[in-house]
Amino acid sequence: MKIPVLTVTRTPHASGATVLTVAGELDHHTASEFTDTLRHTPFGPGAPVVIDLAQLDYCDSTGITVLITAHHQAEATGSRLLLTGLRADLAHVFGIVGLDQVFTFRPTVDEALEVLAS
């Protein structure tokens, strides 16, 4: 049996944004690692957050819940939150459950940072 692995890398950007790069499997086994990272990520009006999902291989309902928690954290603090790199299969799932109406998506981190700069 394969043990799910998730890595989350937090990188501050010169613009004041924080980029979280999520790689591996985001599920009930690994969600706590991402939740801990979010807990220690600065959110606020001058501190937007970009979550890069380009290296995310799998996301279950628990993972989606963590992403929704990030959305709530951003709303509560007046921070902007953008998701990038969503693969077609995950974008389809997000569309089915209506998350395409909740999140702002951009294809790449660079494009998200450009949006935040404007």
Backbone bond lengths (Angstrom), bond angles and torsions (degrees), N, CA, C in turn:
res aa  C-N    CA-C-N  psi(-1)  N-CA   C-N-CA  omega(-1)  CA-C   N-CA-C  phi
1 M - - - 1.433 - - 1.517 109.64 -
2 K 1.324 115.89 129.97 1.455 121.87 -179.61 1.519 110.01 -78.95
3 I 1.315 116.53 131.23 1.466 121.82 177.37 1.525 108.00 -87.66
4 P 1.346 117.45 124.85 1.462 120.16 -179.68 1.519 111.15 -62.05
5 V 1.323 115.22 140.07 1.454 121.46 179.91 1.523 108.36 -125.95
6 L 1.315 115.50 135.72 1.458 121.59 176.91 1.517 108.29 -135.69
7 T 1.323 115.69 135.68 1.462 120.09 170.20 1.518 107.78 -123.70
8 V 1.308 114.96 139.62 1.457 121.66 176.48 1.518 106.91 -128.09
9 T 1.325 114.95 121.26 1.457 120.73 -179.37 1.520 108.65 -112.05
10 R 1.315 115.98 127.59 1.464 121.37 178.95 1.525 108.35 -103.20
11 T 1.348 115.78 123.39 1.453 121.44 -178.57 1.520 110.01 -127.63
12 P 1.329 117.49 117.76 1.466 119.05 175.68 1.531 109.48 -72.88
13 H 1.326 116.63 140.70 1.453 122.06 178.27 1.533 108.38 -107.34
14 A 1.311 116.82 151.70 1.464 121.79 -177.95 1.532 112.28 -58.62
15 S 1.322 117.52 -24.33 1.464 122.01 -179.59 1.524 113.01 -73.44
16 G 1.330 116.96 -10.69 1.458 121.51 -174.97 1.516 112.43 101.91
17 A 1.327 116.02 -10.54 1.464 120.35 177.53 1.525 110.34 -76.07
18 T 1.319 114.25 157.19 1.459 121.03 171.88 1.517 107.05 -114.37
19 V 1.332 115.81 130.67 1.463 121.20 177.79 1.520 107.92 -105.89
20 L 1.332 115.44 122.47 1.463 121.30 175.78 1.526 107.18 -105.95
21 T 1.322 116.67 118.43 1.458 121.74 178.47 1.514 107.95 -101.25
22 V 1.327 115.15 118.99 1.461 121.90 -176.53 1.523 108.10 -107.69
23 A 1.337 116.60 125.19 1.459 120.91 -178.04 1.527 109.84 -133.16
24 G 1.331 115.22 138.57 1.462 120.25 177.26 1.504 112.01 107.21
25 E 1.319 115.82 -138.07 1.457 122.30 -175.02 1.522 110.19 -115.82
26 L 1.334 115.09 122.25 1.458 121.27 178.27 1.522 107.75 -104.74
27 D 1.322 114.85 100.93 1.465 120.04 -176.45 1.525 109.73 -146.15
28 H 1.313 116.27 -169.54 1.470 119.66 -176.20 1.528 112.74 -63.77
29 H 1.339 117.58 -20.23 1.465 120.31 178.28 1.531 111.81 -80.67
30 T 1.336 116.74 -29.14 1.463 120.14 -170.67 1.523 114.16 -116.53
31 A 1.318 117.91 -6.10 1.467 121.32 -173.98 1.526 112.62 -59.18
32 S 1.310 117.86 -32.68 1.471 119.66 -177.22 1.527 111.40 -62.94
33 E 1.321 118.14 -32.44 1.469 120.70 178.59 1.531 110.31 -64.88
34 F 1.334 116.33 -43.99 1.456 120.26 178.39 1.528 110.53 -67.90
35 T 1.312 117.55 -40.34 1.456 122.12 177.82 1.527 110.54 -59.41
36 D 1.333 117.30 -43.08 1.466 121.07 178.30 1.525 111.09 -62.42
37 T 1.322 116.61 -41.68 1.463 120.35 178.61 1.520 110.19 -62.90
38 L 1.334 117.26 -44.70 1.462 120.38 178.55 1.521 111.62 -60.77
39 R 1.314 116.44 -38.30 1.466 121.74 -179.07 1.530 110.82 -61.49
40 H 1.329 116.59 -30.32 1.460 121.40 -177.61 1.525 112.85 -103.08
41 T 1.320 116.66 12.24 1.462 121.49 179.06 1.520 108.82 -97.31
42 P 1.338 116.64 130.55 1.462 118.29 179.15 1.530 111.05 -71.68
43 F 1.324 116.53 123.49 1.450 123.79 173.22 1.518 106.97 -114.79
44 G 1.293 117.92 142.58 1.450 121.31 176.07 1.512 110.61 171.17
45 P 1.341 117.33 174.52 1.460 120.78 -176.78 1.526 113.38 -56.43
46 G 1.304 117.84 -36.97 1.464 121.33 178.54 1.512 113.12 -99.72
47 A 1.326 116.87 13.04 1.465 121.00 -175.86 1.535 110.30 -133.08
48 P 1.336 117.17 72.11 1.461 119.27 178.15 1.522 111.02 -68.62
49 V 1.332 114.83 160.03 1.463 121.20 -179.02 1.527 108.90 -126.94
50 V 1.327 115.09 133.68 1.460 122.47 174.87 1.527 106.54 -115.27
51 I 1.323 116.35 124.88 1.466 120.45 176.45 1.524 107.42 -106.43
52 D 1.323 115.17 114.46 1.461 121.94 -178.50 1.525 108.79 -93.06
53 L 1.332 115.59 114.63 1.470 121.65 -177.65 1.526 112.71 -106.01
54 A 1.316 117.89 14.52 1.468 121.33 -176.16 1.530 112.85 -60.10
55 Q 1.329 116.94 -28.00 1.460 120.53 -178.53 1.526 112.70 -102.97
56 L 1.341 116.26 11.51 1.458 120.88 178.85 1.531 108.73 -79.65
57 D 1.323 116.09 120.42 1.465 121.28 -178.01 1.520 112.92 -89.18
58 Y 1.338 116.35 -28.66 1.461 120.43 -173.97 1.521 108.82 -155.22
59 C 1.320 115.52 143.55 1.465 120.66 176.81 1.515 108.36 -146.08
60 D 1.333 116.96 120.66 1.465 120.20 176.93 1.529 109.30 -100.09
61 S 1.313 116.19 -171.56 1.463 120.40 -176.40 1.530 112.01 -62.78
62 T 1.311 117.69 -31.17 1.464 120.18 177.46 1.522 109.87 -66.51
63 G 1.316 116.16 -40.64 1.464 120.50 176.69 1.511 111.67 -62.81
64 I 1.326 116.57 -42.11 1.461 120.64 177.35 1.521 109.97 -61.75
65 T 1.320 116.89 -38.94 1.463 120.95 177.93 1.526 110.83 -61.60
66 V 1.318 117.94 -39.85 1.462 120.90 178.12 1.533 109.94 -64.16
67 L 1.321 117.09 -41.22 1.463 120.05 177.99 1.532 111.06 -64.51
68 I 1.305 117.13 -38.89 1.474 120.63 176.77 1.524 110.02 -65.42
69 T 1.326 117.12 -37.70 1.459 120.96 175.52 1.529 110.59 -60.58
70 A 1.327 116.69 -40.73 1.467 120.37 176.36 1.530 110.32 -61.90
71 H 1.315 116.70 -40.55 1.465 121.41 177.36 1.532 110.22 -60.92
72 H 1.310 117.38 -45.51 1.469 121.66 178.91 1.524 111.11 -63.50
73 Q 1.328 116.15 -40.01 1.461 120.55 178.83 1.529 110.05 -63.39
74 A 1.331 116.91 -41.23 1.458 121.29 178.65 1.528 110.14 -64.76
75 E 1.310 116.98 -45.86 1.471 120.55 179.20 1.526 111.66 -60.92
76 A 1.312 116.48 -43.79 1.461 121.00 -176.49 1.523 112.47 -66.15
77 T 1.326 117.03 -25.42 1.462 120.42 -176.50 1.524 113.13 -107.39
78 G 1.328 117.17 0.28 1.464 120.56 -179.12 1.510 113.49 74.63
79 S 1.310 116.12 23.01 1.458 122.01 -179.17 1.533 110.38 -92.96
80 R 1.313 116.65 150.35 1.457 120.48 172.56 1.523 108.17 -89.36
81 L 1.333 115.62 143.13 1.461 122.07 179.95 1.519 108.14 -132.51
82 L 1.320 115.83 126.85 1.462 121.45 176.50 1.515 108.88 -127.58
83 L 1.332 116.06 143.09 1.454 122.22 175.53 1.521 108.21 -109.19
84 T 1.317 116.37 140.04 1.458 120.80 -179.07 1.520 110.49 -129.92
85 G 1.341 114.21 162.13 1.452 121.60 170.85 1.518 115.73 69.34
86 L 1.318 117.79 22.71 1.461 120.79 -177.23 1.527 109.73 -70.29
87 R 1.309 116.99 121.47 1.470 121.54 177.87 1.518 110.18 -65.78
88 A 1.320 116.35 158.81 1.467 122.12 -175.97 1.522 112.24 -58.46
89 D 1.336 117.76 -41.38 1.470 119.33 -177.93 1.532 111.31 -66.72
90 L 1.334 116.94 -39.32 1.462 119.59 177.55 1.526 111.03 -72.17
91 A 1.316 117.25 -36.21 1.464 120.33 177.09 1.525 109.89 -61.83
92 H 1.316 116.57 -37.18 1.463 120.98 178.03 1.535 110.40 -63.15
93 V 1.321 116.77 -46.39 1.471 121.18 178.42 1.531 109.98 -62.29
94 F 1.326 116.87 -45.26 1.463 120.05 179.56 1.526 110.16 -59.45
95 G 1.333 116.98 -38.60 1.457 120.79 178.05 1.515 112.53 -65.66
96 I 1.326 116.43 -41.22 1.465 121.03 -179.52 1.527 111.35 -61.26
97 V 1.329 116.51 -41.58 1.464 119.74 -177.50 1.527 113.08 -90.19
98 G 1.335 117.37 3.06 1.456 121.61 174.88 1.514 116.10 85.63
99 L 1.315 117.43 9.12 1.461 119.38 -178.92 1.519 112.60 -73.36
100 D 1.327 116.75 -14.20 1.459 119.02 174.43 1.523 110.69 -68.79
101 Q 1.329 117.17 -14.21 1.460 122.40 176.05 1.538 111.46 -92.62
102 V 1.326 116.42 -11.51 1.461 121.71 -176.38 1.522 111.31 -99.88
103 F 1.328 116.16 -46.31 1.455 121.91 -174.21 1.525 111.72 -96.42
104 T 1.330 114.90 155.18 1.457 122.27 169.34 1.523 106.77 -100.08
105 F 1.331 116.35 125.16 1.459 122.16 -177.56 1.526 110.54 -112.31
106 R 1.297 116.48 144.36 1.453 123.59 170.72 1.528 106.61 -136.77
107 P 1.318 117.19 150.03 1.469 119.46 -177.16 1.532 114.09 -63.83
108 T 1.350 116.59 -37.92 1.465 119.37 -175.48 1.526 110.69 -132.82
109 V 1.310 115.03 163.89 1.462 121.18 175.85 1.522 109.89 -62.26
110 D 1.335 117.29 -43.57 1.465 120.06 -179.84 1.527 111.37 -58.39
111 E 1.338 117.08 -42.04 1.460 120.27 178.97 1.536 110.98 -66.73
112 A 1.301 117.23 -36.90 1.468 120.01 176.69 1.513 110.92 -65.12
113 L 1.321 117.16 -42.48 1.466 120.78 179.36 1.519 110.72 -65.18
114 E 1.338 117.62 -34.53 1.462 120.74 176.28 1.532 110.46 -64.24
115 V 1.343 116.43 -42.17 1.464 120.37 178.31 1.518 109.94 -61.57
116 L 1.318 116.70 -42.68 1.460 120.68 -179.19 1.519 111.92 -66.27
117 A 1.329 117.18 -29.70 1.463 121.33 -179.12 1.521 111.96 -76.51
118 S 1.334 116.67 -19.99 1.476 118.80 -176.82 1.501 112.78 -87.49
